[in-house]
Amino acid sequence: MSVLAVLASLAVSAPAQAADEFRTITRDGLVMQYHRVAKAVTAVKGTGTTRSDFDGDGVDDIAASAETLNHSQLPYYPTGVVVVRYSSAPQVDYFIGAMTTDVGSSFGIALVAGDFNGDGYDDLAIGDADEVDTRNKARGGGVWVIPGSPTGLVVDSTKHFNQSSPGVPGESENYDAFGASLAAGDINGDGRDDLAIGAFKESIGSVAEAGAVTVLYGGTGGLTGTGAQQLHQNQAAVPGTAERRDHFGMSLAIGKVNNNKYADLVIGAPHENDGQSIWNGTGMVTLMWGSASGVKLSGATSVTGAGVYKATGRSDTIAWYLGTSLAIGDVNGDGLGEVIAGAPNAQTPHLDGGLIAVFTGRTGGLSGSAVKIITQRTTGVPGSPEDLDRFGATLAAGDVTGDGRADVLVGAYTEAIGTKREAGMIVLLKGSSSGLTGSGAQGFDQDHPVVPGGAERGDRFGGSVALLNLNGTGPLDAVVASPGEEVAGDLAGYSSGTLSRFHGSSGGLVPQSASWSGRALNTDRLQLLDYGHQIAGPQSSGPWY
């Protein structure tokens, strides 16, 4: 069947609302397409912690990225779409990348939410790692930032940053992947979130793909290039040495590790030591402290995959590519945040079985002797350890049980469920006074009697995860993507994708029987494919490469 025939056979289920706003936003010679569809909602008012509350009603809104399959009435070919579903604002917003040259891009490869201007409304940052810099035509990458307000995200106030923006260090070069990873948090303690941007393929001197991280700081006017910092491994303040394909900055997280008022920055370099004569682990996680002046250029610590080998307690368990995913949370309630690092390609001894390393929060930083290793062989952890499970591929940390301690949601999106390969599963590991534990852990897949959809080959349930406030009360809730999920009306092989919801409770996660599908968000202008690549929260789950 030809592509045209496939597209013609797919009925686009458009929302019933009559209002349909469309325009283009141009920044730095680049175009973002914007589509707003009215939606009837009942305004809500929530309490408790929020992480992606763009309209300020106390309930988190859901920003998730997707590809597009069928599109019409768009002036530019779409290179990715980010859909925002509000809890109170009466619309659904679509932010769509645009191919303005003969080069494609990856709009929406990373998403984070943070209050960058301190006005009480979260803002949305969208990464596009393959975007072309119009100044020098290099395919270096960029980030779009859209501020929140009582009426939702304000597209006319959109800002755009790349390495040609005033104050931003570095130079746009082909395949830097600037914007492939993102994290938000208040590093300098001024009450406004800051944005860390990974460019994991940045060349440092003549060293290709060594990687770098840029930090933009918030202000009353939002993010700015003024005072921006660039960090890489050839700086004295940063552990390690820039080496080819280290991919420093491929994953990022911001959160409080020590107990001062400054959030700290954690950086993953999952290919550190890869290809060298290292038999007991690869990858590296680096912790850099926050301070009143930004990222502190002293006191940084790091641990490699080889550095946690003894902590596994088994000669056949090896942390390959440690730092592929990252999160921060105080899992034991002592006021110091633990750094959780995923190594989904770890040998457990199953190839690509996956593990997570939980580094104890310490004022002295990271240590290979203060770490707990958790795999699917750990007592109490659900799931059958197998090759290619990739336990730890996605992570989110937050208090789900309401006990004041962070819990950790772990995605194993290529876990086989029975004979159904890559169906996927999630595991909730609960915090306790003794730290993260397998005791009382919960596991869910789509064959669970309440979780919607049914486990099927290629669903990739857990492909991205987030812990957010969905119901406006109590502890945090979970959103779990199945970007490969096909729903009624999809043509075989062309998945709309779904997001499943779980409410937090004292006993852990409670699955909800309804899900959001990409198909239900189709409009008369575009049709979604693989909805849920990323879900906006404090950090992005990691690039899909």
C-alpha positions, 0 to 999 in steps of 0.5 A: 500500500502506498503512503498516500493510500495509507494516509487516505485510509486513516479517518481523522477524528476531529474534536467537536469544538467549533473554535479553531485558532491557528498561526505561526510563531517566528523566532530567530528566523525559525517557525513554530506552528501553533494550533488551539482547539476550544474544549469544554471544561469545568474549572477546578481548584487543587491543593498540594505540590504541582509540577506542570501547572501552566494555568495555576489552578493547583492541578497539573496540566499534561504536556506530552510529545508525539509524531504526526501521521496525517496532517493537512492545512498546515503551511509547513511539514510538521517535525513533531508536536507537543500537545497540552491538555489543561485541567481548567483552561478551556482549550487544547494547545498544539505546538508543532515543529516546522520544516522550513528547509530541506532538513528535518528536526526533532521538535519535542524530543525533550520536555520540562516544566518550570516556573522560570519567571517566578509568577506562580505559573509553570512554563513549558520548555521544548527541546529540538535537538536537530533544529537548524541555526539560521545564523550559520545553517548548522544543525545544532539544536534549540529550545523553545520556552512558552510561559504560563498564565491564568489562561494557559500557555501564552504563545505570543510570549514564546522565547527561543534559545540556541547557541547563537542566542545572546549570552549563550556560550558555545557555537552551533555546530552540526549534530551538537544535539543542543536541547536533547535533554532538559531539566528545571529547578532553582539552582541559585535559590532566587525563587525562580527555576533555571533550565539545564540544557544538554548538548550531548554531542557537542565537540570539545575542541577536537574531541567529537561528541564529548558533550556539554551542558548549558545552564540558563537562569530565570528572572522576572522576565523569564529565562535569559542568556545573561550569566549563562554557564557552559559545563564540560569535562575539560573544565577544572571544576568538572570531573573527568576528561572530555573524550570522544563519545562520552555523551556528557549531558545526555541525561540531566536532573535538578533537585536538592541533594544537600539541605541548603536552599539551592537545587543541585545539578546532576549530569549523566555521561552514559558512554564514559569509558565505553570501548575501553578495557573496562570489564566492570561497568561504564558510564558516569554520573556527576553531581555539581552543587547549586549556589547563589551565583549558579552552578558552583565551580568547586566540590563536584563529585562523580561515580562511574559504572565501574565505581558501583560494581562492588555495591551490586554484590554479584560478580555477574551484575555490571552497570553498563551505561550508568546515567542513561536516566536520572532523578532526584528525591529524598527517599529516606526522609532525612532532608538530603536528596538521593540521586537515582541513576538508571543503567537500562543496559546493565547486565543482571546477568541478563543482557540489557536487564537493567538496574538503578543505582540509588546514591545516598544523599550526602553533604559530601556528594556522590560516593560509590560506597554509599549506593544501593543497587536495585534490579528485578532480582532484588527481593520484592521487586516485581517482574521477571528478570529477562534479557532486554527488559531495560529496567530503569530506562525511564525514571521519576521521583516524588512522594506517591504515598504521602509519607513525606518520603520520595518514591521512585517510578521505574519504567521497563518499556521493553519488558516482555509480558508473557510472549508479548515482546516490548509490551512494557511495565512499570515498577513503583519502589517505595521510600522508607526510613532505611531508603528505597526498598523492594518491600511493598513495591508495585508492578503494573503492566497492561494485563493488569485488570484495571490498567486500560489497553491490554499488553501487546507486542510493541506497546512500550508501556513505560516509555515515558513516565511522570509523577504529577498532581492529577486530582488536586489532592493528596500525594503525587499521581503517575502518568505512564505512556504507551507510545506504541499502543494502537487503539480502535480505528488505528491502522495496524503498525500506526499507533496513536499511543496512550497515556494511562493514569494512576492516583497516589494513595497511602498504599501506593499507586491506584490504576484508573480505568480510563486513558488518554489516547493520541487519537482522541486528540486528532484535529482537522489539521493533524493526526497524532502518532506515538503520543507520549514520547515525552511527558513534561515534568521536572526533567525529561526522561531521556532522548529517544535515540 
